[in-house]
Amino acid sequence: MLFTTYKIPDTYKEYVTKHVKAFSLIFLMLGTSFFVKNREIILPEMAALSIGSFIYLKDDWRRKPLHLFYLPSITAIIGFGINMLDISMVMKLTISLILVLAVLKIAENFLAPAIATGLLPIITNCSSWEFLASIFFFTFILGFSIFINKKNIPVNSINKSSSGKSFHLFTYLLISIVWFIICDMYEHMEMAAIPPVIVIAFENMTKTSYTITALVTQIVAMSIASMIGFYCYSFFNQHIVISAAVSFSLITLLLYTLKAKLPPAYAMAILPMILDRQTPVYFTTRLFIMSLTLFSAIYIIKRLSETRLFKRIF
């Protein structure tokens, strides 16, 4: 035979297909923003949602595909509406977080990135309706895509997290509000609710277990990812598509090295595009402080919850 037919392994094809689906949606969003010259349609958590759903196949995100559309949409409307109120930022964040958690509780689906979409309009002081249109459009594509492919990729019906317990919601809310107040007292509201950190903190709170190794890995990964995102964005002269492509590649290598599956880390490649001008060191320092504070508080509380005294009380 002159030619030998080479059959591509199914595992390799699946690997490529998953990555193509995930990054196609992300770059569709970035490309749209680039051509219409509107940064308010860029949603950092779409990177986390897309990669978590398509590549990492997170069961708790994929179990109810339509929730990927309407939960972020509802929370975005909440945040957008509250941002229009003439009240302090700490009050906006607090009210928005309470309402967002209430929505997730009612829906019985604690989709962590939906918290970020609820707080993002307040953090960026968004006033453009294009933000909501972008949320509706891209989350619909994501949810519909997962719905179509759900038959081909099995999803576990059992949720292994302890997110159903109201105690975890209340504790997370309390920790977050205290943190908002501290940031307000010291006039550093820019680090009150960094979206990817908020998402990871919520997922940590709702996990059945949370180790010190996971805590350290998350802080290291998020800190380095933030440096990658900011330096790439600056190096490529704020070209959103090129800087995102390079950032995603480096963050993928970082997570592979750390042996961590952390979808919110990919949001760090996009976050610099929508924030006010900040130096990489300035932002990373504040992200490190926020991560260390929230993750440590959650770790301590979860360790205390394992004690006999705590179980007797609660």
Contacts in CASP RR format, 6 or more apart in sequence:
PFRMAT RR
TARGET T0000
AUTHOR 0000-0000-0000
METHOD contacts of the structure
MODEL  1
MLFTTYKIPDTYKEYVTKHVKAFSLIFLMLGTSFFVKNREIILPEMAALS
IGSFIYLKDDWRRKPLHLFYLPSITAIIGFGINMLDISMVMKLTISLILV
LAVLKIAENFLAPAIATGLLPIITNCSSWEFLASIFFFTFILGFSIFINK
KNIPVNSINKSSSGKSFHLFTYLLISIVWFIICDMYEHMEMAAIPPVIVI
AFENMTKTSYTITALVTQIVAMSIASMIGFYCYSFFNQHIVISAAVSFSL
ITLLLYTLKAKLPPAYAMAILPMILDRQTPVYFTTRLFIMSLTLFSAIYI
IKRLSETRLFKRIF
18 54 0 8 1.000
18 55 0 8 1.000
18 57 0 8 1.000
19 54 0 8 1.000
19 55 0 8 1.000
21 50 0 8 1.000
21 54 0 8 1.000
21 145 0 8 1.000
22 50 0 8 1.000
22 51 0 8 1.000
22 52 0 8 1.000
22 53 0 8 1.000
22 54 0 8 1.000
22 55 0 8 1.000
23 50 0 8 1.000
23 248 0 8 1.000
25 46 0 8 1.000
25 50 0 8 1.000
25 54 0 8 1.000
25 138 0 8 1.000
25 141 0 8 1.000
25 142 0 8 1.000
25 145 0 8 1.000
26 46 0 8 1.000
26 47 0 8 1.000
26 50 0 8 1.000
26 51 0 8 1.000
26 244 0 8 1.000
26 248 0 8 1.000
26 270 0 8 1.000
27 241 0 8 1.000
27 244 0 8 1.000
27 245 0 8 1.000
28 138 0 8 1.000
28 141 0 8 1.000
29 41 0 8 1.000
29 42 0 8 1.000
29 43 0 8 1.000
29 46 0 8 1.000
29 134 0 8 1.000
29 138 0 8 1.000
30 42 0 8 1.000
30 240 0 8 1.000
30 241 0 8 1.000
30 244 0 8 1.000
30 270 0 8 1.000
31 240 0 8 1.000
31 241 0 8 1.000
32 41 0 8 1.000
32 134 0 8 1.000
33 39 0 8 1.000
33 41 0 8 1.000
33 42 0 8 1.000
33 240 0 8 1.000
33 273 0 8 1.000
34 240 0 8 1.000
34 241 0 8 1.000
38 128 0 8 1.000
38 130 0 8 1.000
39 240 0 8 1.000
39 273 0 8 1.000
39 274 0 8 1.000
40 124 0 8 1.000
40 126 0 8 1.000
40 128 0 8 1.000
40 130 0 8 1.000
40 131 0 8 1.000
40 134 0 8 1.000
40 274 0 8 1.000
41 130 0 8 1.000
41 131 0 8 1.000
41 133 0 8 1.000
41 134 0 8 1.000
42 134 0 8 1.000
42 240 0 8 1.000
42 270 0 8 1.000
42 273 0 8 1.000
42 274 0 8 1.000
43 117 0 8 1.000
43 120 0 8 1.000
43 134 0 8 1.000
43 135 0 8 1.000
43 138 0 8 1.000
43 270 0 8 1.000
44 116 0 8 1.000
44 120 0 8 1.000
44 195 0 8 1.000
44 196 0 8 1.000
44 267 0 8 1.000
44 268 0 8 1.000
44 270 0 8 1.000
44 271 0 8 1.000
44 274 0 8 1.000
45 72 0 8 1.000
45 113 0 8 1.000
45 116 0 8 1.000
45 117 0 8 1.000
45 120 0 8 1.000
45 195 0 8 1.000
45 196 0 8 1.000
45 199 0 8 1.000
45 264 0 8 1.000
45 267 0 8 1.000
46 138 0 8 1.000
46 139 0 8 1.000
46 142 0 8 1.000
46 270 0 8 1.000
47 248 0 8 1.000
47 263 0 8 1.000
47 266 0 8 1.000
47 267 0 8 1.000
47 269 0 8 1.000
47 270 0 8 1.000
48 113 0 8 1.000
48 116 0 8 1.000
48 196 0 8 1.000
48 199 0 8 1.000
48 263 0 8 1.000
48 264 0 8 1.000
48 266 0 8 1.000
48 267 0 8 1.000
49 61 0 8 1.000
49 68 0 8 1.000
49 72 0 8 1.000
49 113 0 8 1.000
49 139 0 8 1.000
49 142 0 8 1.000
49 263 0 8 1.000
50 142 0 8 1.000
51 263 0 8 1.000
51 266 0 8 1.000
52 58 0 8 1.000
52 61 0 8 1.000
52 263 0 8 1.000
53 61 0 8 1.000
53 62 0 8 1.000
53 68 0 8 1.000
53 142 0 8 1.000
53 143 0 8 1.000
53 146 0 8 1.000
54 145 0 8 1.000
54 146 0 8 1.000
56 261 0 8 1.000
56 263 0 8 1.000
57 153 0 8 1.000
58 263 0 8 1.000
59 155 0 8 1.000
59 156 0 8 1.000
59 159 0 8 1.000
60 109 0 8 1.000
60 110 0 8 1.000
60 111 0 8 1.000
60 159 0 8 1.000
60 161 0 8 1.000
60 163 0 8 1.000
61 68 0 8 1.000
61 111 0 8 1.000
61 113 0 8 1.000
62 68 0 8 1.000
62 146 0 8 1.000
62 150 0 8 1.000
62 153 0 8 1.000
62 155 0 8 1.000
63 109 0 8 1.000
63 155 0 8 1.000
63 156 0 8 1.000
63 157 0 8 1.000
63 159 0 8 1.000
64 109 0 8 1.000
65 143 0 8 1.000
65 144 0 8 1.000
65 146 0 8 1.000
65 147 0 8 1.000
65 150 0 8 1.000
66 143 0 8 1.000
66 147 0 8 1.000
67 107 0 8 1.000
67 109 0 8 1.000
67 111 0 8 1.000
68 111 0 8 1.000
68 139 0 8 1.000
68 142 0 8 1.000
68 143 0 8 1.000
68 146 0 8 1.000
69 136 0 8 1.000
69 139 0 8 1.000
69 140 0 8 1.000
69 142 0 8 1.000
69 143 0 8 1.000
69 144 0 8 1.000
70 139 0 8 1.000
71 103 0 8 1.000
71 104 0 8 1.000
71 107 0 8 1.000
71 109 0 8 1.000
71 111 0 8 1.000
71 114 0 8 1.000
72 111 0 8 1.000
72 113 0 8 1.000
72 114 0 8 1.000
72 117 0 8 1.000
72 118 0 8 1.000
72 135 0 8 1.000
72 139 0 8 1.000
73 132 0 8 1.000
73 135 0 8 1.000
73 136 0 8 1.000
73 139 0 8 1.000
74 103 0 8 1.000
74 114 0 8 1.000
75 100 0 8 1.000
75 103 0 8 1.000
75 104 0 8 1.000
75 114 0 8 1.000
75 115 0 8 1.000
75 117 0 8 1.000
75 118 0 8 1.000
76 117 0 8 1.000
76 118 0 8 1.000
76 120 0 8 1.000
76 121 0 8 1.000
76 131 0 8 1.000
76 132 0 8 1.000
76 135 0 8 1.000
77 132 0 8 1.000
78 96 0 8 1.000
78 99 0 8 1.000
78 100 0 8 1.000
78 103 0 8 1.000
78 118 0 8 1.000
79 92 0 8 1.000
79 96 0 8 1.000
79 100 0 8 1.000
79 118 0 8 1.000
79 119 0 8 1.000
79 120 0 8 1.000
79 121 0 8 1.000
79 122 0 8 1.000
80 121 0 8 1.000
80 126 0 8 1.000
80 131 0 8 1.000
80 132 0 8 1.000
81 121 0 8 1.000
82 92 0 8 1.000
82 95 0 8 1.000
82 96 0 8 1.000
82 99 0 8 1.000
82 121 0 8 1.000
82 122 0 8 1.000
83 92 0 8 1.000
83 121 0 8 1.000
83 122 0 8 1.000
83 125 0 8 1.000
83 126 0 8 1.000
83 127 0 8 1.000
84 127 0 8 1.000
85 92 0 8 1.000
87 95 0 8 1.000
88 184 0 8 1.000
89 122 0 8 1.000
89 184 0 8 1.000
89 189 0 8 1.000
89 192 0 8 1.000
90 180 0 8 1.000
90 181 0 8 1.000
90 183 0 8 1.000
90 184 0 8 1.000
90 189 0 8 1.000
90 192 0 8 1.000
92 122 0 8 1.000
93 119 0 8 1.000
93 122 0 8 1.000
93 180 0 8 1.000
93 192 0 8 1.000
93 193 0 8 1.000
94 177 0 8 1.000
94 180 0 8 1.000
96 118 0 8 1.000
96 119 0 8 1.000
96 122 0 8 1.000
97 115 0 8 1.000
97 119 0 8 1.000
97 173 0 8 1.000
97 176 0 8 1.000
97 177 0 8 1.000
98 173 0 8 1.000
100 114 0 8 1.000
100 115 0 8 1.000
100 118 0 8 1.000
100 119 0 8 1.000
101 115 0 8 1.000
101 169 0 8 1.000
101 172 0 8 1.000
101 173 0 8 1.000
103 114 0 8 1.000
104 110 0 8 1.000
104 111 0 8 1.000
104 114 0 8 1.000
104 115 0 8 1.000
105 166 0 8 1.000
105 169 0 8 1.000
108 164 0 8 1.000
110 161 0 8 1.000
110 163 0 8 1.000
110 164 0 8 1.000
110 169 0 8 1.000
110 202 0 8 1.000
110 206 0 8 1.000
112 199 0 8 1.000
112 200 0 8 1.000
112 202 0 8 1.000
112 203 0 8 1.000
112 206 0 8 1.000
113 199 0 8 1.000
113 264 0 8 1.000
115 198 0 8 1.000
115 199 0 8 1.000
115 202 0 8 1.000
116 195 0 8 1.000
116 196 0 8 1.000
116 198 0 8 1.000
116 199 0 8 1.000
116 267 0 8 1.000
117 135 0 8 1.000
119 193 0 8 1.000
119 195 0 8 1.000
119 198 0 8 1.000
120 126 0 8 1.000
120 195 0 8 1.000
121 131 0 8 1.000
122 193 0 8 1.000
123 192 0 8 1.000
123 193 0 8 1.000
123 194 0 8 1.000
123 195 0 8 1.000
124 274 0 8 1.000
124 275 0 8 1.000
160 208 0 8 1.000
161 206 0 8 1.000
161 207 0 8 1.000
161 208 0 8 1.000
162 168 0 8 1.000
162 206 0 8 1.000
162 207 0 8 1.000
162 208 0 8 1.000
163 206 0 8 1.000
164 206 0 8 1.000
167 314 0 8 1.000
168 205 0 8 1.000
168 206 0 8 1.000
171 205 0 8 1.000
171 301 0 8 1.000
172 201 0 8 1.000
172 202 0 8 1.000
172 205 0 8 1.000
172 206 0 8 1.000
172 298 0 8 1.000
175 201 0 8 1.000
175 205 0 8 1.000
175 294 0 8 1.000
175 297 0 8 1.000
175 298 0 8 1.000
175 301 0 8 1.000
176 193 0 8 1.000
176 198 0 8 1.000
176 201 0 8 1.000
176 294 0 8 1.000
179 192 0 8 1.000
179 290 0 8 1.000
179 293 0 8 1.000
179 294 0 8 1.000
180 192 0 8 1.000
180 193 0 8 1.000
183 189 0 8 1.000
183 191 0 8 1.000
183 192 0 8 1.000
184 192 0 8 1.000
188 286 0 8 1.000
190 276 0 8 1.000
190 278 0 8 1.000
190 286 0 8 1.000
191 286 0 8 1.000
191 287 0 8 1.000
191 289 0 8 1.000
191 290 0 8 1.000
192 290 0 8 1.000
194 271 0 8 1.000
194 286 0 8 1.000
194 287 0 8 1.000
194 290 0 8 1.000
195 264 0 8 1.000
195 267 0 8 1.000
195 271 0 8 1.000
196 222 0 8 1.000
196 264 0 8 1.000
196 265 0 8 1.000
196 267 0 8 1.000
196 268 0 8 1.000
196 271 0 8 1.000
197 222 0 8 1.000
197 264 0 8 1.000
197 287 0 8 1.000
197 290 0 8 1.000
197 291 0 8 1.000
197 294 0 8 1.000
199 264 0 8 1.000
199 267 0 8 1.000
200 218 0 8 1.000
200 222 0 8 1.000
200 262 0 8 1.000
200 264 0 8 1.000
200 291 0 8 1.000
200 295 0 8 1.000
201 294 0 8 1.000
201 295 0 8 1.000
201 298 0 8 1.000
204 210 0 8 1.000
204 214 0 8 1.000
204 215 0 8 1.000
204 218 0 8 1.000
204 295 0 8 1.000
204 298 0 8 1.000
204 299 0 8 1.000
204 302 0 8 1.000
205 298 0 8 1.000
205 302 0 8 1.000
207 302 0 8 1.000
209 302 0 8 1.000
210 298 0 8 1.000
210 299 0 8 1.000
210 302 0 8 1.000
212 299 0 8 1.000
215 295 0 8 1.000
215 296 0 8 1.000
215 299 0 8 1.000
217 258 0 8 1.000
217 260 0 8 1.000
218 260 0 8 1.000
218 262 0 8 1.000
218 291 0 8 1.000
218 295 0 8 1.000
219 288 0 8 1.000
219 291 0 8 1.000
219 292 0 8 1.000
219 295 0 8 1.000
220 258 0 8 1.000
221 254 0 8 1.000
221 255 0 8 1.000
221 258 0 8 1.000
221 260 0 8 1.000
221 262 0 8 1.000
221 265 0 8 1.000
222 262 0 8 1.000
222 264 0 8 1.000
222 265 0 8 1.000
222 268 0 8 1.000
222 287 0 8 1.000
222 291 0 8 1.000
223 284 0 8 1.000
223 287 0 8 1.000
223 288 0 8 1.000
223 291 0 8 1.000
224 254 0 8 1.000
225 251 0 8 1.000
225 254 0 8 1.000
225 265 0 8 1.000
225 266 0 8 1.000
225 268 0 8 1.000
225 269 0 8 1.000
226 268 0 8 1.000
226 271 0 8 1.000
226 280 0 8 1.000
226 283 0 8 1.000
226 284 0 8 1.000
226 287 0 8 1.000
227 280 0 8 1.000
227 284 0 8 1.000
228 247 0 8 1.000
228 250 0 8 1.000
228 251 0 8 1.000
228 254 0 8 1.000
228 268 0 8 1.000
228 269 0 8 1.000
229 243 0 8 1.000
229 247 0 8 1.000
229 251 0 8 1.000
229 268 0 8 1.000
229 269 0 8 1.000
229 271 0 8 1.000
229 272 0 8 1.000
229 280 0 8 1.000
230 272 0 8 1.000
230 278 0 8 1.000
230 279 0 8 1.000
230 280 0 8 1.000
230 283 0 8 1.000
230 284 0 8 1.000
231 280 0 8 1.000
232 243 0 8 1.000
232 244 0 8 1.000
232 246 0 8 1.000
232 247 0 8 1.000
232 250 0 8 1.000
232 269 0 8 1.000
233 240 0 8 1.000
233 243 0 8 1.000
233 247 0 8 1.000
233 272 0 8 1.000
233 273 0 8 1.000
234 280 0 8 1.000
235 243 0 8 1.000
236 242 0 8 1.000
236 243 0 8 1.000
236 246 0 8 1.000
238 273 0 8 1.000
240 273 0 8 1.000
243 269 0 8 1.000
243 273 0 8 1.000
244 269 0 8 1.000
244 270 0 8 1.000
244 273 0 8 1.000
247 268 0 8 1.000
247 269 0 8 1.000
248 266 0 8 1.000
248 269 0 8 1.000
251 265 0 8 1.000
251 266 0 8 1.000
251 268 0 8 1.000
251 269 0 8 1.000
254 265 0 8 1.000
255 261 0 8 1.000
255 262 0 8 1.000
255 265 0 8 1.000
272 278 0 8 1.000
272 283 0 8 1.000
275 283 0 8 1.000
304 310 0 8 1.000
305 311 0 8 1.000
305 314 0 8 1.000
END
